[in-house]
């Protein structure tokens, strides 16, 4: 039986915590230079289904904008790194490795960067966006209503940005309190409460525990950083279906297209009373906004203009905080720059984790399972690096036609002592299109569990190795293949609950592969995502002329 363990997810509410500023830090210097506080204009807290507060909106976009920062801000290093060396040196740094106290997932070769928007009011121009208590030297604590995971493929040619709803109810693991360094016990809470009490280290640990995805680096950005980045890009053009005259966000815009500078863009992302007022519509509107930021930040118009690029990098570098491993790793920054150069808007997708209303509280959400876990598995199993084509004097042999999963017939045998393992793996394979024909068990010599997963096919199957290679490429870790079948115990037909297709079905006489599951089995690679994930995903290149 398939064992999908549902993980409740949270769209965090606005938590409150105190985060003292470190003496001599950039934050402290900005706070000292901050202007007198303006009147309190912080909008009231809202809920998921109706007009949530502007802070939530701002935080999402602030973190999203940092995506453009982490990629485009270093693009100039490809051609004239010395021209931007000083700007790179202005990146704020924060080390958190020592505060992560839970076991960490393995590194897969992909690059996963946690992006958070910090609503600390410290820093020039930030105080006016919060209440009086938020204008103290430590900005009255910090919150994040935005948590996004940027996933760059191992080839660095595709990016997926996964947005975690702030009100998701999840299991938060044990963490250190960021201020006291005391260990806090695990608890079920909204996902953004991990940041409120444990800071970025607890947020990293929470996401790694929930998703099984290794987070390599993090980037934080605040209000001023958002405005600086938009201004350095020369503004962002948006399109509205109807005009806006909203006092809460101090924004007046006509219907149709408008070019927004940093201040107006901040008002736009604070906008609450527009459309149906729902968080879901607002999230999509903000994803479209960020897609325009990504497109402009990676455009040739910017990357080939040395002066503009230098100004953009300077604005971005001084507006973000990163872990020292990223901020001081020139090679990694250049690597990200190279990916930004070759990554077009077609390779950038924005996805919201599929969710459902929390049965215990309709104002909260939980992640829809098994769909959310399949999304995470797709990220974890994105491990393939394209090998460069070999060149030589000899004429290369004509490549064989690639065998599709739908053409591969598989019998899954359980070589472990875990009851139901064969069906669990068979269900995974069926969802990815493989033609699973049967289940059974395999008794290893001596009655012990099989240590490593294997693939077998009949010795008489002339093309057996070709089909075995397609199957092996979908299993982690990759199994060894061998001619010669093994004896199956308790063999029975398999009926899949997953929707199947007849397109590319195996031809008559196609050999049957035996996948014998061993103790080392980790997962089947996910390349076909469920409809709920597809429906909550937008592609950056398709948002150019979209009006919201």
C-alpha positions as CSV (number, residue, x, y, z in Angstrom):
1,X,0.0,0.0,0.0
2,X,1.3,3.4,-0.9
3,X,2.5,5.2,2.2
4,X,2.0,8.9,1.5
5,X,2.5,10.8,4.7
6,X,0.4,14.0,4.6
7,X,2.3,17.0,5.9
8,X,0.1,19.8,7.0
9,X,1.3,23.1,5.6
10,X,0.8,26.6,6.7
11,X,0.2,30.0,5.3
12,X,1.6,31.8,8.2
13,X,-0.2,34.5,10.0
14,X,1.6,37.6,11.2
15,X,3.8,36.5,14.1
16,X,5.7,39.0,16.2
17,X,9.1,38.7,17.7
18,X,12.0,40.8,18.9
19,X,15.2,40.8,16.9
20,X,17.9,43.1,18.3
21,X,20.1,44.7,15.8
22,X,23.8,43.8,16.1
23,X,26.0,46.8,17.0
24,X,27.8,48.2,14.0
25,X,25.6,46.4,11.5
26,X,24.3,47.9,8.3
27,X,20.8,47.7,9.8
28,X,21.9,49.7,12.8
29,X,23.6,52.4,10.7
30,X,20.4,52.7,8.5
31,X,18.3,52.9,11.6
32,X,20.4,55.7,13.1
33,X,19.9,57.7,9.9
34,X,16.2,57.0,9.6
35,X,13.8,60.1,9.3
36,X,11.3,60.9,12.0
37,X,8.4,58.5,12.1
38,X,5.3,59.3,10.0
39,X,1.7,58.6,11.3
40,X,0.8,55.0,11.8
41,X,-0.6,53.6,8.5
42,X,-0.2,49.9,8.9
43,X,-3.2,48.1,7.4
44,X,-5.1,45.7,9.6
45,X,-4.3,42.0,9.5
46,X,-6.4,40.0,7.0
47,X,-7.1,36.4,6.3
48,X,-6.5,34.1,3.4
49,X,-9.9,34.4,1.8
50,X,-10.5,38.1,2.1
51,X,-8.3,41.2,1.8
52,X,-5.3,40.2,3.8
53,X,-2.9,42.9,5.0
54,X,-0.6,44.8,2.7
55,X,2.4,43.4,4.7
56,X,1.7,40.0,3.4
57,X,1.6,41.3,-0.2
58,X,4.8,43.3,0.2
59,X,6.6,40.4,1.7
60,X,5.8,38.0,-1.2
61,X,7.0,40.5,-3.8
62,X,10.1,41.4,-1.8
63,X,11.2,37.9,-1.7
64,X,10.3,37.3,-5.3
65,X,12.3,40.3,-6.4
66,X,15.3,38.8,-4.6
67,X,15.1,36.0,-7.2
68,X,16.1,38.5,-9.8
69,X,18.8,39.7,-7.5
70,X,20.4,36.3,-6.9
71,X,20.6,35.7,-10.6
72,X,20.9,39.0,-12.5
73,X,22.9,41.0,-10.0
74,X,26.0,39.0,-10.8
75,X,25.6,38.7,-14.5
76,X,28.3,41.4,-15.1
77,X,30.9,39.1,-13.7
78,X,30.9,37.2,-16.9
79,X,32.5,40.1,-18.8
80,X,33.9,42.6,-16.4
81,X,34.0,41.4,-12.9
82,X,36.5,44.0,-11.7
83,X,34.0,46.7,-12.6
84,X,31.6,45.3,-10.0
85,X,34.0,44.0,-7.4
86,X,33.2,46.8,-4.9
87,X,29.5,46.3,-5.4
88,X,29.8,42.6,-4.5
89,X,31.6,43.6,-1.4
90,X,28.6,45.5,-0.1
91,X,26.4,42.4,0.2
92,X,25.2,42.0,3.8
93,X,26.2,38.6,5.4
94,X,24.7,36.4,8.1
95,X,26.0,33.0,9.1
96,X,23.3,30.5,10.3
97,X,24.9,27.1,9.8
98,X,25.7,26.6,13.4
99,X,22.0,27.2,14.3
100,X,20.6,24.4,12.1
101,X,20.3,21.5,14.6
102,X,18.4,18.9,12.6
103,X,19.8,16.4,10.1
104,X,20.0,17.8,6.6
105,X,19.0,16.2,3.3
106,X,21.8,15.3,0.8
107,X,23.0,17.7,-1.9
108,X,21.8,16.6,-5.4
109,X,23.8,19.0,-7.6
110,X,20.9,21.4,-8.1
111,X,21.0,24.9,-6.5
112,X,18.2,25.6,-4.1
113,X,18.0,29.1,-2.6
114,X,15.6,30.1,0.1
115,X,14.1,33.6,-0.5
116,X,12.4,35.5,2.3
117,X,11.0,39.0,2.5
118,X,11.9,40.5,5.9
119,X,9.5,43.2,7.1
120,X,11.8,44.7,9.6
121,X,11.2,48.5,9.7
122,X,14.8,49.3,10.4
123,X,16.6,51.0,7.6
124,X,16.1,54.3,5.7
125,X,12.5,54.7,4.5
126,X,11.2,51.5,6.1
127,X,9.6,52.9,9.3
128,X,6.6,54.5,7.6
129,X,5.3,51.1,6.6
130,X,4.6,50.0,10.2
131,X,3.2,50.8,13.6
132,X,5.0,53.0,16.2
133,X,6.6,49.9,17.9
134,X,8.1,49.0,14.5
135,X,10.2,52.2,14.4
136,X,12.5,51.3,17.3
137,X,16.2,50.5,16.7
138,X,15.4,46.8,16.3
139,X,12.3,47.6,14.1
140,X,10.0,46.0,16.7
141,X,10.9,42.5,15.5
142,X,10.7,40.9,12.1
143,X,8.3,38.8,10.3
144,X,8.1,37.1,6.9
145,X,4.8,36.6,5.1
146,X,6.8,35.3,2.1
147,X,8.7,32.1,1.8
148,X,9.9,31.0,-1.6
149,X,12.3,28.3,-2.7
150,X,14.2,29.1,-5.9
151,X,15.3,25.8,-7.6
152,X,17.9,26.0,-10.4
153,X,18.3,22.7,-12.3
154,X,21.7,21.0,-12.3
155,X,22.3,22.4,-15.8
156,X,21.3,25.8,-14.5
157,X,19.0,26.3,-17.5
158,X,15.6,26.1,-15.8
159,X,14.2,27.7,-12.6
160,X,11.2,27.0,-10.6
161,X,10.1,29.3,-7.8
162,X,7.9,27.5,-5.2
163,X,5.8,29.8,-3.0
164,X,4.7,28.4,0.3
165,X,1.4,30.0,1.5
166,X,2.0,32.0,4.6
167,X,-1.0,30.5,6.5
168,X,0.1,26.9,6.0
169,X,-0.2,24.7,9.1
170,X,2.9,22.5,9.3
171,X,5.0,20.5,11.8
172,X,7.9,22.8,12.8
173,X,10.9,20.8,14.1
174,X,13.0,21.6,17.1
175,X,14.9,24.9,16.5
176,X,17.1,27.3,18.3
177,X,15.5,30.6,19.4
178,X,17.4,33.2,17.3
179,X,17.8,35.6,20.2
180,X,18.3,33.4,23.2
181,X,19.8,30.4,21.4
182,X,17.7,28.1,23.6
183,X,16.3,25.0,22.0
184,X,12.5,25.1,21.2
185,X,10.5,21.9,21.1
186,X,8.8,20.8,17.9
187,X,5.2,22.0,17.4
188,X,2.4,22.3,14.8
189,X,2.1,25.9,13.8
190,X,1.9,28.3,10.8
191,X,5.0,28.0,8.6
192,X,6.0,31.7,9.0
193,X,6.2,31.3,12.8
194,X,9.5,29.4,12.2
195,X,11.0,32.7,11.0
196,X,9.4,34.8,13.7
197,X,11.0,32.8,16.6
198,X,13.9,30.9,15.1
199,X,15.0,33.2,12.2
200,X,16.3,32.0,8.9
201,X,18.0,28.9,10.4
202,X,14.7,27.6,11.7
203,X,13.0,28.4,8.4
204,X,15.6,26.4,6.5
205,X,15.4,23.5,8.9
206,X,11.6,23.5,8.7
207,X,11.5,23.4,4.9
208,X,14.2,20.8,4.7
209,X,12.3,18.6,7.2
210,X,9.0,19.0,5.4
211,X,10.2,18.7,1.8
212,X,13.4,16.6,2.0
213,X,15.1,19.3,-0.3
214,X,18.6,20.5,0.6
215,X,18.7,24.3,0.9
216,X,22.1,25.5,-0.2
217,X,21.8,29.3,0.4
218,X,19.4,32.0,1.5
219,X,18.6,35.6,0.5
220,X,16.7,38.2,2.6
221,X,15.4,41.5,1.2
222,X,13.6,44.4,3.0
223,X,11.3,47.2,1.9
224,X,14.0,49.6,0.9
225,X,15.7,46.9,-1.0
226,X,12.6,46.2,-3.0
227,X,12.2,49.9,-4.0
228,X,15.9,50.2,-4.8
229,X,15.9,47.2,-7.1
230,X,12.8,48.4,-9.0
231,X,14.3,51.8,-9.5
232,X,17.6,50.4,-10.6
233,X,15.8,48.5,-13.3
234,X,14.2,51.7,-14.6
235,X,10.8,50.7,-13.3
236,X,8.4,47.8,-14.1
237,X,5.4,48.1,-16.4
238,X,2.2,46.6,-15.2
239,X,-1.3,46.4,-16.7
240,X,-4.6,46.8,-14.8
241,X,-8.0,45.7,-16.0
242,X,-9.5,48.6,-13.9
243,X,-8.2,51.7,-12.3
244,X,-7.0,52.0,-8.7
245,X,-7.6,54.7,-6.1
246,X,-6.7,53.1,-2.8
247,X,-5.9,55.2,0.2
248,X,-4.5,52.4,2.3
249,X,-1.7,51.7,-0.2
250,X,-1.6,55.4,-1.3
251,X,-1.8,54.3,-4.9
252,X,-3.7,55.9,-7.8
253,X,-3.4,54.3,-11.2
254,X,-5.5,54.4,-14.4
255,X,-6.7,51.2,-16.2
256,X,-4.3,49.8,-18.8
257,X,-0.5,50.0,-18.7
258,X,1.6,52.0,-16.2
259,X,5.3,52.2,-15.6
260,X,5.9,51.9,-11.8
261,X,8.9,53.3,-10.0
262,X,10.0,51.8,-6.7
263,X,7.6,53.7,-4.5
264,X,4.6,53.1,-6.7
265,X,5.6,49.4,-7.1
266,X,5.6,49.1,-3.3
267,X,2.1,50.6,-3.3
268,X,1.0,48.2,-6.0
269,X,2.2,45.1,-4.1
270,X,0.5,46.5,-0.9
271,X,-2.8,46.8,-2.8
272,X,-5.6,45.0,-0.9
273,X,-8.9,46.3,-2.3
274,X,-8.6,45.1,-5.8
275,X,-10.3,42.3,-7.8
276,X,-12.0,39.8,-5.5
277,X,-9.6,40.6,-2.7
278,X,-8.4,37.0,-2.3
279,X,-4.9,35.9,-1.5
280,X,-4.9,33.5,-4.4
281,X,-5.6,36.2,-6.9
282,X,-3.1,38.5,-5.2
283,X,-0.4,35.8,-5.3
284,X,-0.9,35.3,-9.0
285,X,-0.8,39.1,-9.6
286,X,2.5,39.3,-7.7
287,X,3.9,36.3,-9.6
288,X,3.2,38.1,-12.8
289,X,5.0,41.2,-11.4
290,X,8.1,39.2,-10.5
291,X,8.1,37.5,-13.9
292,X,8.4,41.0,-15.4
293,X,11.3,41.7,-13.0
294,X,13.1,38.5,-14.0
295,X,12.6,39.3,-17.7
296,X,14.0,42.8,-17.3
297,X,16.9,41.8,-15.1
298,X,18.0,39.2,-17.5
299,X,17.4,41.3,-20.7
300,X,20.2,42.1,-23.1
301,X,19.3,45.7,-22.7
302,X,20.5,45.6,-19.1
303,X,23.3,43.1,-19.4
304,X,25.1,44.9,-22.2
305,X,24.9,48.3,-20.6
306,X,27.9,48.5,-18.3
307,X,26.8,51.6,-16.4
308,X,23.2,50.5,-15.8
309,X,24.3,47.0,-14.9
310,X,26.8,48.4,-12.4
311,X,24.1,50.6,-10.8
312,X,21.7,47.6,-10.6
313,X,24.3,45.4,-9.0
314,X,25.2,48.1,-6.5
315,X,21.5,48.6,-5.6
316,X,20.9,44.8,-5.3
317,X,24.0,44.1,-3.4
318,X,23.3,46.7,-0.7
319,X,19.7,45.7,-0.4
320,X,20.0,42.0,0.4
321,X,21.5,39.7,3.1
322,X,23.0,36.4,2.2
323,X,24.9,33.6,3.9
324,X,28.7,34.1,3.8
325,X,29.2,31.0,1.7
326,X,27.2,32.6,-1.2
327,X,28.2,36.2,-0.6
328,X,31.9,35.4,-0.6
329,X,32.0,32.6,-3.2
330,X,33.0,34.4,-6.4
331,X,32.8,31.2,-8.4
332,X,29.3,30.4,-7.2
333,X,28.2,33.9,-8.0
334,X,29.7,33.7,-11.5
335,X,28.0,30.3,-11.9
336,X,24.6,31.8,-11.1
337,X,25.5,34.7,-13.5
338,X,26.1,32.2,-16.2
339,X,22.8,30.5,-15.6
340,X,21.1,33.9,-15.7
341,X,22.7,34.6,-19.0
342,X,21.5,31.5,-20.7
343,X,18.2,31.2,-18.9
344,X,15.4,32.8,-20.8
345,X,12.0,33.7,-19.5
346,X,10.8,30.4,-20.9
347,X,12.9,28.6,-18.3
348,X,11.3,30.3,-15.3
349,X,8.2,29.0,-13.7
350,X,6.3,30.2,-10.6
351,X,4.4,27.6,-8.6
352,X,2.3,27.8,-5.5
353,X,2.3,24.7,-3.3
354,X,-1.1,23.0,-3.9
355,X,-3.2,23.5,-0.8
356,X,-6.6,22.9,0.8
357,X,-8.5,24.6,3.6
358,X,-7.4,23.4,7.0
359,X,-10.2,21.2,8.4
360,X,-9.6,22.7,11.9
361,X,-9.6,26.3,10.8
362,X,-10.9,27.6,7.4
363,X,-8.7,30.7,7.7
364,X,-5.6,28.4,7.5
365,X,-4.5,26.0,4.8
366,X,-2.8,22.6,4.6
367,X,-0.8,21.2,1.7
368,X,-2.8,18.9,-0.6
369,X,-1.3,15.4,-0.6
370,X,0.1,13.5,-2.3
371,X,0.4,16.3,-4.8
372,X,2.7,18.5,-2.7
373,X,5.0,15.6,-2.0
374,X,5.2,14.8,-5.7
375,X,6.2,18.4,-6.4
376,X,9.0,18.1,-3.8
377,X,10.1,14.8,-5.2
378,X,10.4,16.4,-8.7
379,X,12.8,18.9,-7.2
380,X,14.7,16.3,-5.2
381,X,15.1,14.0,-8.2
382,X,16.1,16.7,-10.7
383,X,19.7,15.5,-10.7
384,X,20.5,14.9,-14.4
385,X,23.4,16.9,-15.9
386,X,23.5,16.9,-19.7
387,X,26.8,15.5,-20.9
388,X,28.4,17.4,-23.7
389,X,28.4,15.7,-27.0
390,X,31.7,13.9,-27.8
391,X,33.5,15.2,-30.9
392,X,36.2,13.3,-32.8
393,X,37.4,12.3,-36.3
394,X,35.2,9.2,-36.5
395,X,31.7,9.5,-37.6
396,X,29.3,9.2,-34.7
397,X,26.9,6.3,-34.7
398,X,23.3,7.1,-35.3
399,X,21.6,7.4,-31.8
400,X,19.0,4.9,-30.9
401,X,15.4,6.0,-30.7
402,X,14.6,6.9,-27.1
403,X,12.2,4.5,-25.4
404,X,9.4,6.2,-23.5
405,X,8.1,5.1,-20.1
406,X,4.8,4.2,-21.7
407,X,6.6,1.6,-23.8
408,X,8.2,-0.2,-20.9
409,X,6.4,-3.1,-19.2
410,X,7.4,-3.7,-15.6
411,X,6.9,-6.3,-13.0
412,X,7.7,-4.9,-9.5
413,X,9.1,-7.3,-6.9
414,X,9.6,-6.5,-3.2
415,X,13.0,-7.6,-2.2
416,X,12.7,-6.0,1.3
417,X,10.9,-7.0,4.5
418,X,8.6,-3.9,4.2
419,X,5.1,-5.1,3.5
420,X,3.4,-3.3,0.6
421,X,6.7,-1.9,-0.9
422,X,6.1,-3.4,-4.3
423,X,2.7,-1.7,-4.7
424,X,4.1,1.6,-3.3
425,X,6.8,1.6,-6.0
426,X,4.4,0.3,-8.7
427,X,2.1,3.2,-8.0
428,X,5.0,5.7,-8.4
429,X,6.0,4.1,-11.7
430,X,2.5,4.1,-13.0
431,X,2.1,7.8,-12.2
432,X,5.2,8.5,-14.3
433,X,3.7,6.6,-17.3
434,X,5.3,3.2,-16.9
435,X,3.2,0.2,-17.9
436,X,3.2,-1.8,-14.7
437,X,1.9,-5.3,-15.4
438,X,2.4,-7.2,-12.1
439,X,3.5,-7.3,-8.5
440,X,5.2,-9.9,-6.4
441,X,8.0,-10.7,-3.9
442,X,11.6,-11.8,-4.2
443,X,13.3,-14.0,-1.7
444,X,17.0,-13.2,-1.6
445,X,19.5,-16.1,-0.7
446,X,19.4,-16.7,3.0
447,X,16.1,-14.9,3.4
448,X,17.7,-11.5,4.0
449,X,16.5,-8.3,2.5
450,X,18.0,-7.3,-0.9
451,X,20.6,-4.6,-0.2
452,X,20.5,-2.9,-3.6
453,X,17.7,-2.5,-6.2
454,X,18.2,-4.5,-9.4
455,X,16.6,-4.7,-12.9
456,X,16.4,-8.0,-14.7
457,X,15.2,-9.0,-18.2
458,X,15.0,-12.2,-20.2
459,X,18.3,-13.4,-21.7
460,X,16.4,-14.0,-25.0
461,X,15.3,-10.3,-25.2
462,X,17.5,-8.8,-27.8
463,X,16.4,-5.2,-26.9
464,X,16.0,-5.9,-23.2
465,X,18.9,-3.7,-22.2
466,X,17.4,-0.7,-24.0
467,X,14.1,-1.0,-22.1
468,X,16.1,-1.6,-18.9
469,X,18.1,1.6,-19.4
470,X,14.9,3.7,-19.6
471,X,13.6,2.1,-16.4
472,X,16.9,2.5,-14.6
473,X,17.0,6.1,-15.5
474,X,13.8,6.7,-13.6
475,X,14.9,5.1,-10.3
476,X,17.1,6.5,-7.6
477,X,19.6,5.4,-6.8
478,X,20.2,4.1,-10.4
479,X,20.0,0.2,-10.3
480,X,22.3,-2.2,-12.0
481,X,20.7,-4.1,-15.0
482,X,21.3,-7.7,-15.9
483,X,20.1,-10.3,-18.4
484,X,18.4,-13.2,-16.7
485,X,15.2,-13.1,-14.7
486,X,14.7,-13.9,-11.1
487,X,11.9,-16.1,-9.6
488,X,8.9,-14.2,-8.4
489,X,6.9,-15.3,-5.3
490,X,3.2,-14.5,-5.0
491,X,3.0,-12.9,-8.5
492,X,-0.2,-11.1,-9.2
493,X,-1.6,-8.7,-11.8
494,X,-1.3,-4.9,-11.1
495,X,-4.2,-2.5,-11.4
496,X,-3.3,1.2,-11.2
497,X,-5.4,3.8,-9.6
498,X,-3.6,6.4,-11.7
499,X,-5.0,7.7,-15.0
500,X,-3.2,5.9,-17.8
501,X,-2.8,6.7,-21.5
502,X,-2.5,4.4,-24.5
503,X,-0.2,6.9,-26.3
504,X,3.1,5.1,-27.0
505,X,1.8,1.9,-25.5
506,X,4.3,-1.1,-25.7
507,X,4.2,-3.1,-28.9
508,X,3.2,-6.7,-28.9
509,X,6.1,-8.9,-27.7
510,X,7.8,-6.1,-25.7
511,X,10.0,-7.7,-23.0
512,X,8.9,-7.4,-19.4
513,X,11.4,-5.8,-17.0
514,X,11.7,-6.9,-13.4
515,X,12.3,-4.2,-10.9
516,X,13.5,-5.9,-7.7
517,X,13.2,-3.3,-5.0
518,X,16.1,-3.3,-2.5
519,X,16.7,-1.5,0.8
520,X,18.6,1.3,-0.9
521,X,15.5,2.4,-3.0
522,X,14.8,6.1,-2.5
523,X,12.4,7.2,-5.2
524,X,11.0,7.2,-8.7
525,X,11.9,10.4,-10.5
526,X,8.9,12.7,-10.9
527,X,8.7,14.3,-14.4
528,X,4.9,14.3,-14.7
529,X,3.4,16.6,-12.1
530,X,-0.2,16.4,-10.9
531,X,-2.9,18.7,-12.3
532,X,-3.1,20.7,-9.1
533,X,0.6,21.7,-9.5
534,X,0.2,22.5,-13.2
535,X,-2.9,24.6,-12.5
536,X,-1.0,26.6,-9.8
537,X,2.0,27.3,-12.1
538,X,2.7,30.2,-14.5
539,X,5.5,30.6,-16.9
540,X,7.3,34.0,-16.9
541,X,7.4,34.3,-20.7
542,X,3.6,34.1,-21.0
543,X,3.0,37.1,-18.7
544,X,4.2,40.0,-20.9
545,X,0.9,41.3,-22.0
546,X,-1.3,40.0,-19.1
547,X,-3.6,42.5,-17.4
548,X,-4.7,41.8,-13.8
